[in-house]
């Protein structure tokens, strides 16, 4: 049986949600800015209509004034015409003026009306636009990373992925909490609201086309169920999961997780190390942080390095991956590097090099 501790305060496991809904990221616009934009459109339509009427002043008759149609009369006619009031005191009489009314004034009247009822129209337009963007995203999403759970661990995972050069449109966040999803969407991430233990939700997130899955739920039993569902759906995907209790690691491994991080024990070890050697913790934090400094990475052995020892390379080598197995650098099996080996290295990188090194590692 999976044991999962009580969820800490602030990390409450949200209630299950049936089905799934995709939300495409968008830049929020404040109410003042939206109002000013609508006012600008309405004013622009009014000015354009006034100029058109004034340019065709000879084609209009003012039934209350025999002096012709001036600029003020043109503005008055445009105002009552666009607002559909239409008192009928100023009317177009020549074919040219009537043609301009059909081709210009009438479309501007429609624009003006749309602005007046902009809230309803904007809502309908936004829904259609979101539906179009979701269909286009589903047809294009490939080789992305799905992050299940956007609590403290999930947010840290996304920050690291972005620091390693991952584009925001290649990260999909799955959660059931609307507040967390809104926070993720504000960063430009595609979000899916639903229970990730359901295959339909993971399918909505495009899991069959993803390269990796990060399971960052707040309960160990939920992590096991998500991993089981994901492994059955995508047998070749790389699954990384976090658990709070070490005794649940083997369950995650049996469920199909490629790597498991014990969050509670890892934090405890760092706390113990910091008690006697606090500078070691600083180095560890530097290694796992995506910012400039030292960085952990993985790369393929270069042609010039084949046959050499991993201890004599320009990079600090921590291990050698051969045929899917990690070997220490002093292991006799990897005393001489071979083609196809991959090196786990420590590099010093500048801010501009962080994403470049990650892109090169993924390409290899």
N, C-alpha and C positions, 0 to 999 in steps of 0.2 A: 504494500500500500504506500502511496506517495504521501509523505508528510510535508506539509507546508505550514510555516509559522503564520501567525496572525498578521494580516497586512498592516504595515505601519501607518500612522496617521499621515494624511496627505498623499498616500499611495493606495487609496481604496480601490479595490477591483470593481469596475463598473458593472452594472447589471447587464445580462445578456440581451443582445438585440437580434431579432430575427431578420434575416436577409442582410443586404449590404447596399450602401449607397456611396457613389464616388463623388468627390468634390474636387474640382480643378482649382488650383490656386489663382487668386486674382488680387489686384492691388485695390485696397479699399479706398473709396472716395468720401471725404467728409461731407456732411449735409450742406455746409456753407458753399463749398466748392461746387457741389452738384447744382445748387440753386443759382449760383453765379453763371454757370455754364448754360443753364436753361434760359436765364434772362438774356445772356449774350446772343443765343440763337434767336430768341423772339425779337430782340432789338435789331439784329441783323436782317431778319425777314422784313421788319417794318421799314427799315431804311432803304432796302433794295426795292420794295414796292413803291415807296415814295419817289425814288429816283426814276423808276420806270414810268409812273404816272406823270411826273413833272416833265419828262422828256417827250411825252406824247400829249402835252397839255392842250394842243390844238384839236385833239380828237375827243375832248371831253366837254360837256356842257354843264354849267352850274345853273340850275333852275332858279336859284335865289340871287344870282349875281350875274350881271351882264358883262362884267369886266374880264371874263375869262378865268382860267384856273391857274392860280399862283402856287408857290411852294407850300404855303400854309394850307391851301385847299387840297393840294396833293397829299400832304401828311394827314389831313382830316379824312380824306377819302380812303387812304390806305388803312387808317386805324379802324374805321367803321366796317371796311370791307373784310379785313383779316379777322376781325372779331365776329364776323357774320351778322353784325347789326344791320347794316345796309339800309339807310334812311331813304335812298333813292333821289336825293337832291343833286348829286353829281353822278353822271352816267356817261359811259363811253358811247359815242355815236358814229365814229368813222370805222371802217373795216380794220384799219391798222390798229386803232386803240382796242377794239374788241378782240383782235388776234392776240395782242400782248396780254390782255386780261385772261384769255384762255391759257396761254402758254406760260405766263409768269405769275400773275396775281393769284390764280386758282391754286397752283402748287404751293405758293407761299402761304396761302390761307390754310392748306392742309398741314404745312409745317408748323404754323402758329397753333393750330388746334392740337397737334401732337404734343407740343410743348406744354399746353395748358393741362392736358391729361397725361403728362409725362410719367407720373408715378406708376399708373396701370400699364402703360405701354412699355416702360422700362422693365417692369417685372416680367412681362411676357417675353420681351426681347432677351432678357438675361437668361430666362429658362431655356429658350431656343439656342442661345449662344453656348450655354453650359452643355446642353445635350450634344451640340455639334462638336465642341471641344472634347467631350468624353468619348464620342465615337471615333474621332481622329486619334486620340491618345491610345485607345484600345487597339486600333489597327497598327500603331507604330511602336508601342511599348515592347522592348526587347532588351535582354541583358541588363536588367535593372536589379536593384536590391529592395527586398520587402522587409520592413521593420515592423514587427508585431509588438505593440505596446509603446506608448510615447510618454512614459513616466520619466523618472530620473535616469534610469539606465538607457531607455530608448533615445532620449534626447542627447545623452552623451555619445551614444553610438552614431547618431546622425551627424553630430558635430565632428566626430572623428572621420566619418566617411567624406564629409564635405571638405575637411582639411586635407584629406588624402587625394583630393582632386575630383571626387564624384560630383556630377552635375545634379542640380536639384530635380530635374525632370527624370533622373534615373534612380530616384529614391521614392518609394511608396510607403506611407505610414498607415498601419491598420490599428484601430482602437475602437472602443465603444463609447468613450467619453467625448462629448461634443466640445468641451473646453480645450482639451488636449489637441483635438483635431484642428480647431480654429488656430491654435498656436502654431501647429505645423504648417497649416495653409498660409499663415502670415509670412512664413519663411520661403514660400514658393514651392512647397512640397505637395504632391498629389496625395490625397488622403482617401481612405475607405473606412466607412463607419460600419462596424459589424463584429460579430463574434468569430475570431480567427480559428476556433476549433471546428467551424463548419467549412466544409470544402467549397461551398458556393462563394463564401466570402473571400477565401484565398484565390479562387479562380477569378473573381472580380478584380483582385489586385494584380492579376497577370502572373501568378506564381509559376505556371507551367513554362513561361518564357523568361523567368528571372534566372540570374546566375547565383544569387545567394539569398538566404533568409536569416534574419536576426530575430531571435525569440527573446524579448525583453519584458515578459509579463511579470506581474508581482506575486504570482503563486506558482509553486513548483508543479502542482498537478495540472494547471492550465498549460504550462510549458510542455509537459509530456504530451498532452492531447494535441496541441498545435503541431509539435514535431511529428507525431504519428500521422496526422492528417496530411502534413506537407510532404513527408517522405513517400507516402503512398501516391500522392498526386504527381510529385516530381522526383523520381528516383535518383537523378544525377545532380540535383541542386546541392550546393554547399550550405549546411545548416549549422549555425552557431547559436547556442542557447545559454541563458544565464539561470542559475538556480541559487537559492538561498542556503540550502542544506547540502553538505557534501554527500550524505547518504543517498541522495537522489541522483547523483551523477550517473551511476550505472543504468538507471532507468532511462535517462535521456540518451545515453549511448545505445542502449537496446532499442530505443524508439527511432533511432536513425540520425542522431545529432553527430556531426563530424567533430565538433569541439564544444566543450562545456566549461563555462566560467563559473566558479563558486564565488558569488559576490560577497557573502558574509565572511568566509574564511580568507579571501584575498584581502579584504579591508582589515581583518584582524591581524594578518601577517604584517601588513605595512605598519599598523599601529605598534606591533611588537618591535619591529625593526627600528621605527622612529624613536623608540624609547632610549635605545643605546647608540644607534648610528643614524641620526636624523638626515645627514647628508646623503646617505644611500637612497632614502625615500625621494629626495629631490632629483637624483639621477633617474630613478625609476619613473617618476612623473614626467621627466623630460623625454624619456624614451617613448612613452605611450601617448604623448601629446602631439598633435599635428602641427603645432607652430614651429617656428625656426628653432634650431638647436640640434640635438641628436635625435635620430629617428631610426626605428626598426623597419627593416624592409626585406623583401625577397626578390632575388633576381637570378637569371640563368647564367651559368658559367660561360664566360667568353672563350673564344677559340684560343686566344693566347694563354689562357689559364689552364687548359686541358693538360693533364699530366703533372701539374704542380701540386703543392701542398696547400690546403686551405689556410694554414697558419702563416703563410708568407705572402698573402695578397695585400693590396693597398687598403682594402676595407677590413674592418674588424668583423671576422666571421664567427658567428655563434654556433652554427650548425650547418649540416649539409643534408639536403633532401634528395634521396636516391630511391627511385621506384616506390614513391609514396611513403617512405620511412625516413624519420629524422635521425641523423647520426651526429654525435659530438665530434668536434674537429680533431680530437686526439684518438678517435676510433680507427683501428687499423683498416676497416672496410673502406674508408674514404681518405686514406693517406695520399692517394693520387686521384685528382679530380678527373671525371669522365664527361664526355658530351651528354647533355640531357640532365646533368645534376643542377640543382638549384641551391643557392646560398642564402642563408639567413644572416643578414649583415646589420651592422650599426654604421650609420652614415651621419655626417654633419651636413645639414642642409640649411640654405637660406630660405626666406619666405617664398621666393619665386621658384625654388627648386622642389618644394614639397609636392605640389600637384604633378610636376613633370616626371618625377621619379615614380610616383604611383601609376601614372598613365603608362610609363614604359614597362613597369612590372606587370600590369594587367595585359599589355599587348604581347608580352613574351609568353 
